[in-house]
Amino acid sequence: MMDRTTLYPVADDVLFAPGGRVVIRTYGVAQAHRADGADGADAPVAYRTWVTGVRDQPRYWCWSHFEDACHGHRRVVEWLTGRGPLPAAVAAA
């Protein structure tokens, strides 16, 4: 399945904290185009922000558009650095 998926990097950040390294990665993911050209429609892109290294569990957020993903990534970094609240629509993995 992963060989038919295309990843679109949006933003990456690494924070160093007393407990270790925290990685924040935002990307878009879409199914690759079919080789046979069936229906020719572009695959929709889903945007996600993953955070690893926080409380021993990864956390993720889902965004519907590129602009939301960029803004959401900044909000997640602000939350992790203590400059903002926990972003809405959080889902623990």
GUNUPA-502639 format. One record per residue: residue number from 1; residue in one letter; chain; x, y, z of N, C-alpha, C, O in turn. Coordinates in nm, 4 decimals. Example, Ala and Ser with C-alpha at 12.3 -4.5 7.8 and 13.67 -1.06 7.14 Angstrom:
2
[1,"A","A",[1.3190,-0.5690,0.7800],[1.2300,-0.4500,0.7800],[1.3200,-0.3300,0.7800],[1.4236,-0.3319,0.8465]]
[2,"S","A",[1.2850,-0.2250,0.7080],[1.3670,-0.1060,0.7140],[1.2900,0.0030,0.7870],[1.3409,0.1138,0.8039]]
This chain:
93
[1,"M","A",[0.0822,-0.1187,0.0000],[0.0000,0.0000,0.0000],[0.0868,0.1253,0.0000],[0.0548,0.2223,-0.0688]]
[2,"M","A",[0.1949,0.1248,0.0752],[0.2796,0.2425,0.0832],[0.3446,0.2731,-0.0509],[0.3758,0.3890,-0.0782]]
[3,"D","A",[0.3662,0.1715,-0.1365],[0.4273,0.1976,-0.2657],[0.3307,0.2703,-0.3596],[0.3741,0.3233,-0.4619]]
[4,"R","A",[0.2016,0.2742,-0.3277],[0.1030,0.3463,-0.4075],[0.0611,0.4757,-0.3411],[-0.0405,0.5339,-0.3792]]
[5,"T","A",[0.1363,0.5224,-0.2430],[0.1052,0.6444,-0.1702],[0.2124,0.7488,-0.1983],[0.3316,0.7183,-0.2021]]
[6,"T","A",[0.1680,0.8721,-0.2178],[0.2601,0.9824,-0.2395],[0.2571,1.0730,-0.1173],[0.1498,1.1126,-0.0718]]
[7,"L","A",[0.3755,1.1064,-0.0634],[0.3868,1.1971,0.0511],[0.4355,1.3327,0.0024],[0.5282,1.3417,-0.0780]]
[8,"Y","A",[0.3716,1.4381,0.0524],[0.4089,1.5749,0.0195],[0.4536,1.6451,0.1466],[0.3699,1.6809,0.2295]]
[9,"P","A",[0.5850,1.6659,0.1641],[0.6313,1.7323,0.2859],[0.5817,1.8768,0.2933],[0.5825,1.9491,0.1937]]
[10,"V","A",[0.5387,1.9174,0.4122],[0.4922,2.0537,0.4359],[0.5885,2.1247,0.5301],[0.6374,2.2329,0.4977]]
[11,"A","A",[0.6168,2.0653,0.6475],[0.7058,2.1280,0.7450],[0.7625,2.0228,0.8395],[0.6961,1.9242,0.8717]]
[12,"D","A",[0.8869,2.0451,0.8838],[0.9532,1.9595,0.9820],[1.0205,2.0476,1.0856],[1.0816,2.1489,1.0517]]
[13,"D","A",[1.0093,2.0086,1.2124],[1.0779,2.0778,1.3211],[1.1254,1.9743,1.4213],[1.0647,1.8684,1.4376]]
[14,"V","A",[1.2352,2.0070,1.4882],[1.2873,1.9224,1.5956],[1.3116,2.0124,1.7157],[1.3760,2.1167,1.7047]]
[15,"L","A",[1.2593,1.9709,1.8302],[1.2804,2.0431,1.9556],[1.3610,1.9534,2.0490],[1.3412,1.8319,2.0524]]
[16,"F","A",[1.4504,2.0135,2.1232],[1.5276,1.9384,2.2213],[1.4809,1.9789,2.3597],[1.4870,2.0961,2.3970]]
[17,"A","A",[1.4344,1.8809,2.4355],[1.3791,1.9040,2.5685],[1.4560,1.8193,2.6691],[1.5290,1.7282,2.6299]]
[18,"P","A",[1.4405,1.8482,2.7994],[1.5095,1.7681,2.9002],[1.4804,1.6185,2.8894],[1.5663,1.5367,2.9224]]
[19,"G","A",[1.3608,1.5817,2.8439],[1.3245,1.4410,2.8317],[1.3712,1.3762,2.7026],[1.3571,1.2550,2.6861]]
[20,"G","A",[1.4262,1.4542,2.6110],[1.4725,1.3992,2.4838],[1.4290,1.4844,2.3662],[1.3879,1.5994,2.3814]]
[21,"R","A",[1.4393,1.4257,2.2505],[1.4106,1.4955,2.1253],[1.2631,1.4789,2.0875],[1.2072,1.3699,2.0991]]
[22,"V","A",[1.2010,1.5880,2.0421],[1.0624,1.5873,1.9961],[1.0634,1.6249,1.8481],[1.1194,1.7277,1.8102]]
[23,"V","A",[1.0016,1.5418,1.7651],[0.9972,1.5655,1.6211],[0.8545,1.5993,1.5807],[0.7608,1.5268,1.6142]]
[24,"I","A",[0.8385,1.7102,1.5084],[0.7087,1.7534,1.4575],[0.7190,1.7511,1.3061],[0.8027,1.8202,1.2479]]
[25,"R","A",[0.6349,1.6725,1.2429],[0.6409,1.6563,1.0972],[0.5001,1.6695,1.0400],[0.4083,1.5991,1.0822]]
[26,"T","A",[0.4838,1.7601,0.9439],[0.3557,1.7784,0.8758],[0.3742,1.7434,0.7293],[0.4702,1.7862,0.6653]]
[27,"Y","A",[0.2814,1.6654,0.6775],[0.2907,1.6232,0.5378],[0.1515,1.5971,0.4823],[0.0554,1.5786,0.5569]]
[28,"G","A",[0.1430,1.5960,0.3508],[0.0206,1.5572,0.2820],[0.0390,1.4158,0.2316],[0.1499,1.3758,0.1962]]
[29,"V","A",[-0.0676,1.3411,0.2282],[-0.0617,1.2033,0.1791],[-0.1774,1.1815,0.0825],[-0.2907,1.2217,0.1087]]
[30,"A","A",[-0.1462,1.1161,-0.0310],[-0.2487,1.0880,-0.1318],[-0.2160,0.9558,-0.1984],[-0.1003,0.9139,-0.2026]]
[31,"Q","A",[-0.3172,0.8914,-0.2497],[-0.2965,0.7708,-0.3272],[-0.2322,0.8103,-0.4597],[-0.2705,0.9105,-0.5200]]
[32,"A","A",[-0.1342,0.7316,-0.5053],[-0.0678,0.7588,-0.6326],[-0.1672,0.7403,-0.7470],[-0.2643,0.6657,-0.7352]]
[33,"H","A",[-0.1410,0.8096,-0.8577],[-0.2272,0.7958,-0.9747],[-0.2186,0.6548,-1.0294],[-0.1134,0.5909,-1.0255]]
[34,"R","A",[-0.3301,0.6078,-1.0800],[-0.3336,0.4738,-1.1378],[-0.2645,0.4751,-1.2728],[-0.2821,0.5682,-1.3514]]
[35,"A","A",[-0.1865,0.3724,-1.2995],[-0.1108,0.3636,-1.4238],[-0.2015,0.3501,-1.5450],[-0.1655,0.3956,-1.6535]]
[36,"D","A",[-0.3179,0.2890,-1.5295],[-0.4070,0.2686,-1.6437],[-0.4893,0.3922,-1.6767],[-0.5657,0.3917,-1.7732]]
[37,"G","A",[-0.4747,0.4985,-1.5974],[-0.5439,0.6239,-1.6248],[-0.6931,0.6199,-1.5996],[-0.7668,0.7030,-1.6527]]
[38,"A","A",[-0.7389,0.5254,-1.5201],[-0.8823,0.5146,-1.4922],[-0.9342,0.6424,-1.4293],[-0.8789,0.6884,-1.3294]]
[39,"D","A",[-1.0336,0.6976,-1.4824],[-1.1081,0.8191,-1.4481],[-1.0240,0.9459,-1.4417],[-1.0817,1.0545,-1.4359]]
[40,"G","A",[-0.8925,0.9388,-1.4425],[-0.8040,1.0537,-1.4542],[-0.8170,1.1614,-1.3481],[-0.7548,1.2668,-1.3612]]
[41,"A","A",[-0.8944,1.1394,-1.2449],[-0.9127,1.2412,-1.1415],[-0.7935,1.2437,-1.0464],[-0.7328,1.1407,-1.0169]]
[42,"D","A",[-0.7622,1.3631,-0.9997],[-0.6558,1.3754,-0.8999],[-0.7030,1.3171,-0.7677],[-0.8186,1.3334,-0.7286]]
[43,"A","A",[-0.6126,1.2494,-0.7003],[-0.6458,1.1925,-0.5698],[-0.6495,1.3042,-0.4660],[-0.5644,1.3931,-0.4698]]
[44,"P","A",[-0.7446,1.3024,-0.3741],[-0.7477,1.4050,-0.2690],[-0.6280,1.3880,-0.1755],[-0.5795,1.2771,-0.1534]]
[45,"V","A",[-0.5824,1.4997,-0.1220],[-0.4680,1.4987,-0.0313],[-0.5183,1.5219,0.1106],[-0.5934,1.6161,0.1359]]
[46,"A","A",[-0.4766,1.4358,0.2030],[-0.5069,1.4517,0.3451],[-0.3790,1.4989,0.4130],[-0.2717,1.4435,0.3890]]
[47,"Y","A",[-0.3900,1.5995,0.4964],[-0.2725,1.6555,0.5639],[-0.2722,1.6124,0.7090],[-0.3761,1.6093,0.7749]]
[48,"R","A",[-0.1526,1.5788,0.7581],[-0.1381,1.5319,0.8965],[-0.0139,1.5929,0.9597],[0.0872,1.6162,0.8935]]
[49,"T","A",[-0.0243,1.6179,1.0887],[0.0923,1.6580,1.1687],[0.1138,1.5492,1.2720],[0.0242,1.5179,1.3504]]
[50,"W","A",[0.2333,1.4918,1.2716],[0.2718,1.3876,1.3682],[0.3740,1.4439,1.4640],[0.4667,1.5140,1.4234]]
[51,"V","A",[0.3572,1.4134,1.5911],[0.4536,1.4525,1.6939],[0.4997,1.3246,1.7628],[0.4180,1.2485,1.8146]]
[52,"T","A",[0.6298,1.3015,1.7633],[0.6858,1.1864,1.8337],[0.7827,1.2360,1.9398],[0.8480,1.3390,1.9228]]
[53,"G","A",[0.7911,1.1620,2.0488],[0.8812,1.1974,2.1573],[0.8122,1.2702,2.2716],[0.8794,1.3173,2.3633]]
[54,"V","A",[0.6798,1.2806,2.2685],[0.6047,1.3473,2.3754],[0.5342,1.2407,2.4574],[0.4515,1.1658,2.4054]]
[55,"R","A",[0.5671,1.2341,2.5848],[0.5018,1.1416,2.6786],[0.4969,0.9982,2.6264],[0.3994,0.9265,2.6488]]
[56,"D","A",[0.6006,0.9577,2.5581],[0.6152,0.8202,2.5089],[0.5058,0.7759,2.4134],[0.4966,0.6568,2.3834]]
[57,"Q","A",[0.4226,0.8667,2.3647],[0.3203,0.8307,2.2666],[0.3176,0.9343,2.1560],[0.3192,1.0544,2.1830]]
[58,"P","A",[0.3135,0.8890,2.0317],[0.2981,0.9881,1.9241],[0.1573,1.0477,1.9265],[0.0618,0.9806,1.9658]]
[59,"R","A",[0.1450,1.1709,1.8853],[0.0162,1.2377,1.8730],[0.0040,1.2848,1.7294],[0.1048,1.3103,1.6634]]
[60,"Y","A",[-0.1193,1.2965,1.6803],[-0.1357,1.3499,1.5459],[-0.2612,1.4348,1.5334],[-0.3579,1.4201,1.6080]]
[61,"W","A",[-0.2551,1.5238,1.4362],[-0.3652,1.6117,1.4011],[-0.3908,1.5936,1.2521],[-0.2982,1.5680,1.1751]]
[62,"C","A",[-0.5155,1.6069,1.2123],[-0.5515,1.5975,1.0707],[-0.6028,1.7337,1.0240],[-0.6767,1.8014,1.0954]]
[63,"W","A",[-0.5625,1.7722,0.9037],[-0.6026,1.9001,0.8458],[-0.6636,1.8729,0.7086],[-0.6281,1.7751,0.6428]]
[64,"S","A",[-0.7547,1.9589,0.6657],[-0.8225,1.9355,0.5380],[-0.7582,2.0073,0.4200],[-0.7787,1.9667,0.3056]]
[65,"H","A",[-0.6806,2.1131,0.4448],[-0.6209,2.1908,0.3357],[-0.4756,2.2243,0.3685],[-0.4342,2.2204,0.4843]]
[66,"F","A",[-0.3995,2.2572,0.2651],[-0.2589,2.2915,0.2814],[-0.2405,2.4083,0.3784],[-0.1544,2.4031,0.4663]]
[67,"E","A",[-0.3209,2.5134,0.3629],[-0.3089,2.6315,0.4491],[-0.3383,2.5959,0.5946],[-0.2714,2.6448,0.6857]]
[68,"D","A",[-0.4389,2.5105,0.6162],[-0.4696,2.4651,0.7519],[-0.3531,2.3866,0.8104],[-0.3216,2.3999,0.9287]]
[69,"A","A",[-0.2896,2.3052,0.7276],[-0.1762,2.2251,0.7738],[-0.0588,2.3141,0.8147],[0.0052,2.2896,0.9169]]
[70,"C","A",[-0.0306,2.4171,0.7351],[0.0792,2.5095,0.7694],[0.0504,2.5828,0.9003],[0.1362,2.5904,0.9883]]
[71,"H","A",[-0.0697,2.6360,0.9120],[-0.1082,2.7073,1.0340],[-0.1128,2.6113,1.1532],[-0.0679,2.6459,1.2624]]
[72,"G","A",[-0.1663,2.4924,1.1327],[-0.1736,2.3924,1.2392],[-0.0367,2.3494,1.2875],[-0.0163,2.3302,1.4073]]
[73,"H","A",[0.0573,2.3339,1.1954],[0.1940,2.2970,1.2340],[0.2519,2.4027,1.3278],[0.3117,2.3698,1.4303]]
[74,"R","A",[0.2338,2.5297,1.2919],[0.2839,2.6377,1.3788],[0.2170,2.6346,1.5157],[0.2830,2.6567,1.6173]]
[75,"R","A",[0.0849,2.6072,1.5195],[0.0140,2.5998,1.6482],[0.0653,2.4849,1.7333],[0.0753,2.4988,1.8552]]
[76,"V","A",[0.0979,2.3718,1.6721],[0.1522,2.2575,1.7468],[0.2881,2.2933,1.8054],[0.3157,2.2618,1.9211]]
[77,"V","A",[0.3736,2.3591,1.7265],[0.5051,2.4004,1.7772],[0.4875,2.4995,1.8925],[0.5579,2.4904,1.9930]]
[78,"E","A",[0.3948,2.5935,1.8787],[0.3689,2.6895,1.9870],[0.3222,2.6185,2.1134],[0.3637,2.6545,2.2235]]
[79,"W","A",[0.2361,2.5180,2.0986],[0.1889,2.4410,2.2148],[0.3053,2.3694,2.2817],[0.3175,2.3714,2.4042]]
[80,"L","A",[0.3903,2.3067,2.2026],[0.5022,2.2314,2.2591],[0.6050,2.3209,2.3273],[0.6729,2.2771,2.4201]]
[81,"T","A",[0.6172,2.4450,2.2830],[0.7130,2.5366,2.3437],[0.6501,2.6225,2.4528],[0.7167,2.7095,2.5090]]
[82,"G","A",[0.5215,2.5990,2.4838],[0.4556,2.6711,2.5917],[0.4047,2.8079,2.5543],[0.3709,2.8866,2.6427]]
[83,"R","A",[0.3980,2.8393,2.4254],[0.3516,2.9713,2.3818],[0.2080,2.9713,2.3323],[0.1598,3.0733,2.2832]]
[84,"G","A",[0.1376,2.8569,2.3446],[0.0000,2.8517,2.2982],[-0.0723,2.7321,2.3572],[-0.0103,2.6448,2.4178]]
[85,"P","A",[-0.2047,2.7284,2.3393],[-0.2848,2.6171,2.3919],[-0.2723,2.4929,2.3040],[-0.2228,2.4996,2.1915]]
[86,"L","A",[-0.3173,2.3812,2.3564],[-0.3229,2.2567,2.2792],[-0.4164,2.2769,2.1613],[-0.5323,2.3136,2.1801]]
[87,"P","A",[-0.3675,2.2535,2.0393],[-0.4547,2.2712,1.9216],[-0.5745,2.1773,1.9248],[-0.5652,2.0649,1.9743]]
[88,"A","A",[-0.6863,2.2241,1.8720],[-0.8089,2.1439,1.8676],[-0.7937,2.0287,1.7693],[-0.6998,2.0247,1.6898]]
[89,"A","A",[-0.8860,1.9370,1.7760],[-0.8925,1.8212,1.6860],[-0.7726,1.7287,1.7034],[-0.7215,1.6738,1.6058]]
[90,"V","A",[-0.7280,1.7117,1.8263],[-0.6154,1.6226,1.8517],[-0.6676,1.4795,1.8625],[-0.7761,1.4544,1.9148]]
[91,"A","A",[-0.5879,1.3878,1.8122],[-0.6201,1.2449,1.8251],[-0.4943,1.1722,1.8680],[-0.3912,1.1818,1.8013]]
[92,"A","A",[-0.5011,1.1016,1.9756],[-0.3840,1.0262,2.0233],[-0.3731,0.8960,1.9472],[-0.4724,0.8263,1.9264]]
[93,"A","A",[-0.2534,0.8639,1.9062],[-0.2325,0.7394,1.8305],[-0.2161,0.6226,1.9251],[-0.1976,0.5093,1.8806]]
